[in-house]
Amino acid sequence: MGIAEVIPGISGGTLALILGVYERLIKAIHSFNISLISLLMHRRFKDAWAYVDGNYILVLFIGMLVSIFTLSSLILFFMEVYPTAFKSFLSSVLLFSAFIEPLKPKISKSFFIGIILSLFICSFLYFLPERALTNINPLYLFFSGFVAISALVVPGISGSFILLLMGSYQSILMAVRDLDLVALFIFLGGALLGLLSIVRLIKLLYDQQKEFLLAVFFGLIIFCIPLLWMNGYSHDADLNLISLSTGSLIGISLVFIVKKFGKS
């Protein structure tokens, strides 16, 4: 999931769903509520830790950080030197994962409604031009964080791509580079509020309309695959059969290895 967050065009939520940890992640984030505050106020820290599934969140968070710091350079290398093979690898991972559990399509009325909704969302993203805003007011920065955090919990949607469309991607990178703590806290504040809000909506749909929600996720993953190819990692377009087939073969193999490992 950590690696997914640094790759334009793929979201951490997608990998969480593929790896089988998505539903537990949603439940854990959803548990950050008034009941948790009550436990903390009464100094029942052990109960509060268990209530939010603290061990799970801690291990997941550490895994994301370790992957970001240890594999980011390798990912950037492949993005720059072997862009076609890398995009082909990611595309095959997403495509084949969409046709196995839990995303494997179940043809029904809910499935078609979900597909139509996801197609509408992705079409909107495709035709929305990228912008680059130089002066962003705090309210828009807060809203950017609110929207971009969807990449963590909504499969198929890339947070970096959303920020590019909103025109705030460059400003966020500059804030990180310059350690602009005020801008970063505003952005993170919006992200926190967005995370807690969207998780409650997803949890509600998971409990009441799971088939419809999985259909939306299926569509978002399938229809957002072209976003990988729209985001140019390199100007060297090495579109050739060897690169495409090699990347696809590695991606397909990885999907089946991960699914087998997850069942063991």
N, C-alpha and C positions, 0 to 999 in steps of 0.2 A: 504494500500500500504506500509506503514511503517513496519507493521508486516511481510509482504511478503519479505521485504528486509533482514530480519534477519533469515529467514528460508531457509536452503540449499535446492535447488531443485525447488523453486517457485519464480517467478519474480513479481516485482511491476507492470509491464506492463500487466501481466495477470489479476491481480485484478482490474486495471484501466479499462480494457476492460469489465470484468464481471460487474463492478459497473456502467458502462455507462458513464464514464468520460474520456475515452481514446482520442476520437477525439478532444475534447476541449483542452485536455492537449497538444496534438501534435501541435495544432494551436497556443497555448500560447507560447510554447517553440520556435516554428518557427518564432514568431514575434521578437525575439532577433536578429535584423539585422541592416543594415546600416540606415534604416529609424528611428529606435529607437535611434541610436547614434546622428542622426541629430536633433531629438526632444530634446535630453538631452543637446546638444551643444547650442541650442537656448533657453535653460532653460524653456522649455514647459513641466514641470514635470508632471502636471496633465494630459496632453494629452499622455505623454509617459506611465504613469501608466495605462490609459485606453487602450492604444495600445497593451500592453502586457497582458491585462486581469489581472491586478495586484491583484485585490481582490480575484479572483479565485485561483491564484497561492499561495497567502499568506495563505488563508484558508486551501488549500490542504497541503501546507508545514507544517503548524501548526498541522494539523490532523496527519500527518505522524510522527512528532516529539513526539506528545503526546502519540500516540500508541506505539512507540518504548520504551519510558521511563516508561510507565505505565503497558504494557502488556508483555514486553520481558521476565520478570521473570516467568510469568505464562506459556508462550510458552515454555521456556526452561524446566520447570517442566514437562509438558506433553510430550515433546520430549524425556526426560530421563526416566520418570516413566511409561508412556503408549505409547511407540514408535509405536506399531502396530496400535492401535486405532487412534493415531495422523496421521500417514501416510495414513491410510484408509480414515480418514476425509478429508485430503487434496486431495487425489486422487479422491474422489467422487465429491468434489467441482469443480475440474478442468474438470472431465469427463462430468458431467451433464451440466456445464456451456457451454461446447462446442456445445451442441445441442439445445441451446435456443438463441434468438437474443442477440447480433448481429452476433454471430458466427455460427448460425444454417446453416448447409451445404445446398448449392444450387447446385445441380449436373449440371455441365457444363464442357466444355473443360478447362476453367481457373481453375476450382476447382481441376481437376485431375493434372494439371501442378503444382499448388501450393502444393498439397499433396506430389507429388514426390520430389519437391524441399525441403520441410520441412523434409521428410524422410531421404534424403541425408544428411542434416545438422545434424539431431539427430543421425544418424548412425555414422557420423564422431566423434561426441562427445562421443558416447558409447565406441568406440574402441581406443580413444586417451588416453594413460595412464596418470595417475596423476603424477606430478613431484613436487619436493620441492627444489627450488634453494636457496642457502644461500647467494650468492653474486650477486645481481642484479644491472646492470649498469643503470644509469638514463634514457637512451633511452628506455630500455626494460620496466622500471617502467612506463614511460610515455605511452608506447604502451599498457601496461596492463590496465591502466586507460581508454584509448581510447576504448578498446574492452569490458571491463567489464561493462561499462555504458549502454551497449545494454540491460541489464536486466531491466532498468527503462522504456524503451520504446518499447522493443520487447517482446511480450507475449510468455511465455513458456521457455525462456532461463534464467537460474539463474546466476547472476553475481558472486556469491561466488563459484559456481561450475566451471565457466570459469576461475576464478583466481586459483583454485586448479589445473586445467588442465595445466595452463600456468606456474605453479610453483611459483607464486608470492603471493599466499594467506597468507602464514606464514610471509613473509616479510612485507606485509601491516599491519597485526595484530601487529607485533612487532613495526612498526613505530607509530601506534596508541598508543600502550602501553608505548613506550619510548618518546612520543611526539616529534618524529623526524620531525620537521616542514619542513625541506628541502625535504625529501622523500615524505611527504604528499602533499606538494604543487606541486611537479612534477607529482604525481599520479592524483591529482585533476585537474591539467592543461590538462593532457591527457583526463580525463573524460569529462571536459567541451568541448574540441574540438570534441571529439567523439559524445557527446550529440547533439551539434549543427549540426554536419555533418549528422548523421543518421536520425535525425528528418526531415531534408530537403528531404532526399530520401523517407522516409515514407510518408511525406506530398505530394510529387509528385505522388507516387503510389496511395495514398488515393484519389487524385483528378482524376487520369487517369485510374487506374486499381484497383478499390476498391474491386471488386469481387475476383480477383486474390490474393490481399494482405490478405484479410480475410481468404481465403483458406490456405495460408501459415501459418497464425496465428493459425487456427484450427489444422493444422497438427503439429505445434510446441508444442501446449498444449497437444494434445493427445499422441504424441510420446515421450514427455519429462516426462510424468508421471512415467515411470520406474526409472528416475533419483532420484525420491524421495526415492525409495526403495534401490537404489544403495548407497545412502549417509546414512551410519549407524549412527543414533542419539544415539543408545545405543547398548551395546553388549548383552543385555537381549532380546533374540528373543522370544517374547510372542505371537507367531503366533497361534491364536485360533479364533474360529468362533465368540465368543462373542465380542472380541476386534474389529474384522473386521466389523461385522454387526453394532455395536454401532457407530463406527467412520463413517461408510458409511451413516447410518440413520441421524446422526447429520449434516453431510455435505450436504446431499440432502435437508434436511429441511432448512438449512441456505441459500442455493441457491434460493429456491422458496420464502423465506421471503425477501431476498435482492431484487429480481426482482419485487416482489409486492410492496415493499417500494419505489423502484425507479420509479414506474409508478404512485404513488400517489402524 
